[in-house]
C-alpha cells in the first residue's frame, strides 16, 4: 500500500514537472480578476503569458542583456534606431505615430522603445559577431557574390566560359542574355537557389580571384549556368555582413554562440523545452 | 529486502525530482534564467509581458477566454458536433484524395495552424462556446441587435439561377442557348422561382433558387464570385439582374425582399449560423461589459477597460459614419 502511494506520489511529481511552469511570480495567489464565475490569480495570468510568449520573451531579454554588454557605442545604436525610424516613416501611411497607434501602441515613442530598439540592438549584436568572425562565417556559410547566365546547351555554356575571360566580356554576354542572365548578388548556402548550383557554392566560395568559373554547372532543369564570381577579396564587407545577418540559420547560430559564451541557463523545465523547440542550439 | 525496495523507490522519486527543474530563488524571488553576472527574475518577465502592447491585448483575450469557459462549459452536444464536423472533413478528404487523404489532411491542418485533427476539434468546440456566449446576449437583446444589423448590413432575401459553363468567358453554343432561353422565359409570366427549379444548375434548384438572407458576412464571392456578390448586395427589392459572369458560369439574381419584418421573423431563431452572431466584430466587447467583473489590481482593470472602451468607441464611430 505504502509502495503504491509512493509510486502515485512519484507519478504526480512527474506530471507536475512536465505540465506546469515551476517559476512563480511574486504575490502569485493574488486574485486579479473575479466575479461572474471568474477567479484569476496573478500566477494564472503569468502562466498564460509564459505559454503564449514566455520562451521568446526570455530569449529576447537575455539576448538584449548580452547586447548591452557587447555593444558599447550608444551613438551607433541611436543612429541605427533613427535610420530604422525613417524607414518605418516612409512606409507608414499617415506618419509613424498613427501607424504605431494602429498597431495598439499608445504612442510613437512606445513603438520605438518596444519594437524598434530591441530589433536594432539584436541585429547589431548579430552583426558584431559576424564582423569579428567574417572569414570563418563566409567559409562556413559558403558566401559568394556572383552573376550568372543560363543557356540550354552545355556547348553554349562552354563557349561563354571560353570567350568571357574578363569582367567586361562577361557583362556584355550578360546583357545579351536578357532575362536568362542576372546578378544574383550575395548568396549563402541557405539562399533560395537551384539545388545543383547550391552544391557548387562550397567550391565557388573558395575562389580567391574574380572571374568566370571554369565549369558549366548543369542545373536541375537540365539547363546550364555560367557563373562569374566577384568580390572574392571580400572588400564589400558591409554587404557581406548584412547578407549573413539576414540568413536566419546564421543568425540562430550566432545567437547560440553568444548564449553559450554567457552560460545561459533556464531554471524551468517547461520553459527550457520551449526554448529548445525554437532552436536546440540555444540550450545545452 | 523490504527496506531495500523502499530505498529504491525513494531514490526513484529523487530522480524524478531532479529531472524536474529545481526552482532557483534569489532573495525570495524566482529566477527564470540567468547569464553570467545577471539573473532574469519571474517578476521581470511578468512585468515585461504584461505591460507590453501585445501583453495587454493578451490580458483581455485571456480574461474573455476564461469568462467563456466558466460560463459556457463544454457540453456533450458541442463535442458531438465537433466530432461530426471533423468526420465530415475526413470523409471529404478520403473521397477526394483516396490513399493520400491522411497526408493531405495533415498538411491542410498544419497550414491552418492545427497540430492535428484533435486540435481542430478543440477549436470547433471553442467556437461553439464562443457562439453560446454571444447567443445569450443576442437572444436577450434581439430587437436592439436586429435593428443594428438591419441598419448596418442592409440584409435581403435573394434567389438565383445558374447556368453552368466550363469556360464562362467562352460559352459553348449550347450554354449560350440555355442562358438565352432563361432570359426569354423571364420576359414571360412564368415565375423566377419556377424557372429556377426547372433550369438552374445551382444546388439551390430544389429550393426554387432561394439562397436565403444575404449580407456582407455571407461571403457570396467565395461561392459565386465577386461580381455576383456585388450585385446581390445592391439589388433593389423585386428586381432581377441581367446575367452576370461568375464562378463556373453565369448567374441571374432576384432580390425577393428587403422587408425588415419579414427578415426579422426569419432570423428570430438564433442558431450557430445566425448572421446576428457574426455581423458585428465589436459585439464581443458589448457582451463582455454585461458581466459583473471585479478587479483586484488597478492596472489590470485599467488595461481591460481601455481595450473595451476603445473598441466600443470604434463601434460607435462606425455607426455614426454609416448614418
Boltz contact constraints between the chains, C-beta under 6 A:
constraints:
  - contact:
      token1: [A, 6]
      token2: [B, 9]
      max_distance: 6.0
  - contact:
      token1: [A, 10]
      token2: [B, 13]
      max_distance: 6.0
  - contact:
      token1: [A, 10]
      token2: [B, 16]
      max_distance: 6.0
  - contact:
      token1: [A, 13]
      token2: [B, 16]
      max_distance: 6.0
  - contact:
      token1: [A, 14]
      token2: [B, 16]
      max_distance: 6.0
  - contact:
      token1: [A, 17]
      token2: [B, 20]
      max_distance: 6.0
  - contact:
      token1: [A, 22]
      token2: [B, 21]
      max_distance: 6.0
  - contact:
      token1: [A, 22]
      token2: [B, 23]
      max_distance: 6.0
  - contact:
      token1: [A, 23]
      token2: [B, 30]
      max_distance: 6.0
  - contact:
      token1: [A, 23]
      token2: [B, 32]
      max_distance: 6.0
  - contact:
      token1: [A, 23]
      token2: [B, 42]
      max_distance: 6.0
  - contact:
      token1: [A, 24]
      token2: [B, 30]
      max_distance: 6.0
  - contact:
      token1: [A, 25]
      token2: [B, 42]
      max_distance: 6.0
  - contact:
      token1: [A, 25]
      token2: [B, 43]
      max_distance: 6.0
  - contact:
      token1: [A, 25]
      token2: [B, 46]
      max_distance: 6.0
  - contact:
      token1: [A, 26]
      token2: [B, 43]
      max_distance: 6.0
  - contact:
      token1: [A, 31]
      token2: [B, 296]
      max_distance: 6.0
  - contact:
      token1: [A, 32]
      token2: [B, 296]
      max_distance: 6.0
  - contact:
      token1: [A, 32]
      token2: [B, 297]
      max_distance: 6.0
  - contact:
      token1: [A, 32]
      token2: [B, 300]
      max_distance: 6.0
  - contact:
      token1: [A, 33]
      token2: [B, 63]
      max_distance: 6.0
  - contact:
      token1: [A, 33]
      token2: [B, 295]
      max_distance: 6.0
  - contact:
      token1: [A, 34]
      token2: [B, 294]
      max_distance: 6.0
  - contact:
      token1: [A, 35]
      token2: [B, 292]
      max_distance: 6.0
  - contact:
      token1: [A, 35]
      token2: [B, 293]
      max_distance: 6.0
  - contact:
      token1: [A, 35]
      token2: [B, 294]
      max_distance: 6.0
  - contact:
      token1: [A, 36]
      token2: [B, 291]
      max_distance: 6.0
  - contact:
      token1: [A, 36]
      token2: [B, 292]
      max_distance: 6.0
  - contact:
      token1: [A, 36]
      token2: [B, 293]
      max_distance: 6.0
  - contact:
      token1: [A, 37]
      token2: [B, 70]
      max_distance: 6.0
  - contact:
      token1: [A, 37]
      token2: [B, 71]
      max_distance: 6.0
  - contact:
      token1: [A, 38]
      token2: [B, 66]
      max_distance: 6.0
  - contact:
      token1: [A, 40]
      token2: [B, 66]
      max_distance: 6.0
  - contact:
      token1: [A, 46]
      token2: [B, 46]
      max_distance: 6.0
  - contact:
      token1: [A, 48]
      token2: [B, 62]
      max_distance: 6.0
  - contact:
      token1: [A, 49]
      token2: [B, 49]
      max_distance: 6.0
  - contact:
      token1: [A, 52]
      token2: [B, 58]
      max_distance: 6.0
  - contact:
      token1: [A, 57]
      token2: [B, 45]
      max_distance: 6.0
  - contact:
      token1: [A, 57]
      token2: [B, 49]
      max_distance: 6.0
  - contact:
      token1: [A, 58]
      token2: [B, 33]
      max_distance: 6.0
  - contact:
      token1: [A, 61]
      token2: [B, 40]
      max_distance: 6.0
  - contact:
      token1: [A, 62]
      token2: [B, 35]
      max_distance: 6.0
  - contact:
      token1: [A, 65]
      token2: [B, 38]
      max_distance: 6.0
  - contact:
      token1: [A, 104]
      token2: [B, 53]
      max_distance: 6.0
  - contact:
      token1: [A, 105]
      token2: [B, 53]
      max_distance: 6.0
  - contact:
      token1: [A, 262]
      token2: [B, 35]
      max_distance: 6.0
  - contact:
      token1: [A, 262]
      token2: [B, 36]
      max_distance: 6.0
  - contact:
      token1: [A, 263]
      token2: [B, 36]
      max_distance: 6.0
  - contact:
      token1: [A, 264]
      token2: [B, 35]
      max_distance: 6.0
  - contact:
      token1: [A, 265]
      token2: [B, 34]
      max_distance: 6.0
  - contact:
      token1: [A, 266]
      token2: [B, 33]
      max_distance: 6.0
  - contact:
      token1: [A, 267]
      token2: [B, 21]
      max_distance: 6.0
  - contact:
      token1: [A, 267]
      token2: [B, 24]
      max_distance: 6.0
  - contact:
      token1: [A, 267]
      token2: [B, 31]
      max_distance: 6.0
  - contact:
      token1: [A, 268]
      token2: [B, 21]
      max_distance: 6.0
  - contact:
      token1: [A, 269]
      token2: [B, 21]
      max_distance: 6.0
